[in-house]
Amino acid sequence: MQYNLQRLATFIVLTLFSGLIFFSCKVDDSPAPSVSAQDGYFIINEGGFGNANTTLSFYNRQDNSVLNNVFRNANNRPLGDQTQSMTIFDGRGFIVVQNSSKVEVIDRETFESLATIGPDEGIISPRHFVGINPTKGYVTDWGADGLSGTLKVLDLDSYQVTSTIPIGAGPNELILIDNRVYVTNSGGLGSDNTVVEVDPQTDTIVNTIVVGDNPSSLTTDAEGSIWVVGGGKLVYDPVDFSLVEEESTAGFIARIVNNKVTVKISSDEINVGPSSVTIDPGGQILYFRYKGGVYAMSTTNTTLPTTPLIDQRFYGLGIDPVSGDILAGEAPNFSSNGSFLRYSSTGNLIQGYSVGIAPNSFAF
């Protein structure tokens, strides 16, 4: 029997290389936002695993400044251990804190806590949230073993888990499209190769789409197609732990139309593939992390680009839906403050800012 050990890296500190950037001097630790949160967006700083030092920063578009530690300053307590993601929905921010086994819910405008949905409510190892309607949401959860993945159904009035849907190994990002929820099963501490379609009216799985090994991230384009990326997998011999190349797989990017994979582009290397896929405001240009850089690709492409748009390694990636700016999070390590950088859509650096440890994503 052979084993895929690659997903153990989820819980191991990684070393990233940082470059020289131009930093803004406008960084503030004020206890409250100076303008409406509608005028900016959040930077999620994951922190170091096991160190309970995850934080939340806020970028103010109006005066080009960053507020750090906004959750702690608004609530007089730390956020927790290892935030994976944050989603803005119905005037609320849903902050998914994996190693603290909870979802913190805040007011989008004041940053003040509205609720904590934690282990007592059935949250174990959460990853991402999506809102279905003002009274209902879903959270992907890896489970205690990192393999027994589920969707937790949340009542957004009582902030309780009302039911649990078995979904696959390591469910990660999810998206609501045309009254259906699509969930990537990234494998967790094992392996999976599916995107699962869920009917949120009945909380049942209605379709399972095989896309490629360990899909992690997805987005939708202007045509309504779903784009999903995955990292592939490594398989090792259980006796001597040598790599079994014929059973290992390369990463990929795939297009799903009408629940079928219509385009699949594989990487030219085993266990190397795009991650953190996102798209420009017009829904035509895909951006993703790949081979130590940020790459851009038209939704009409049939091959992966060979030259990075930004030749620098980042830990987080996003696109400002207002300006179209490329947003990147740089983590020199998991014990020092990281950097948030804004680039133009053509890859030119606009400005950099100091934020918390390991900025991994953005919430709008």
URHU-V328609 format. One record per run of one state. SS is the DSSP state (H for helix, E for strand, L for the rest). FROM is the first residue (numbers start at 1). TO is the last residue. Records with the same first field share a line. If there is no record, write none. Layout:
SS = FROM-TO  FROM-TO
This chain:
L = 1-2  4-5  12-22  24-26  29-36  46-54  61-64  68-69  76-82  90-91  98-101  108-112  118-118  122-125  134-135  142-148  156-159  169-170  178-179  186-193  200-203  211-214  221-225  231-232  234-235  237-242  244-248  258-259  271-274  280-284  291-292  299-309  311-315  320-325  331-336  344-348  358-358  364-364
E = 3-3  23-23  27-28  40-45  55-60  65-67  83-89  92-97  102-107  113-117  126-133  136-141  149-155  160-168  171-177  180-185  194-199  204-210  215-220  226-230  233-233  236-236  243-243  249-257  260-270  275-279  285-290  293-298  310-310  316-319  326-330  337-343  349-357  359-363
H = 6-11  37-39  70-75  119-121
